[in-house]
């Protein structure tokens, strides 16, 4: 039953990414943030499933590489959520709706942190 829920999550995230790519005429910054978070969540699940299936047959360095990738995906997903909370705070508390000028800065910081 666990594989079915993982597959269901993967299909849902993939559909959200494809729908955003096809249907977005005016790509809003919040939608871009959500898509980056979906990519981070999808990569986490893919790496987790791969590591679960190959964990018994890989060497120690390969296992360490998979651990690093899983850790990176967790951190990327967390930082995208934190950035969404920060942008929401800026819009509602500070009334700063001009977050589009920070697009590249936020994307670089979140994927590299």
C-alpha positions, 0 to 999 in steps of 0.5 A: 500500500505504501508504493501506491501512496508514493505513486499517487503523490508523484502523479499529483506533483507531476500533474501540478507541474505540467498544468503550471507549465501549460496553463500559466499565461501570467506566471506569478511569483507565488506560483513559481515558488510553489512549482519550485517546492513541488520539484523539491518534493518530487525529487525527494520522493524519487530519491527516497524510492530509489534509495529504498529499492537499491539500499541492499545492493549498493556500496557505502559511498553510493549509500552516502551519496543517496543520503546527501541527496535526500538531505539536500531535498529535505532542506530545499523543500524546507527553504521553499516553504520558509520562503513562501512564509516570508513572502506572505509575511511581506505582503500582509504585514509590510504591504510590499507586493513588489517581490518580483524584483527578488526572483533570481536572488530567492531562487539562487538562495533556496537551491544553494542553501 
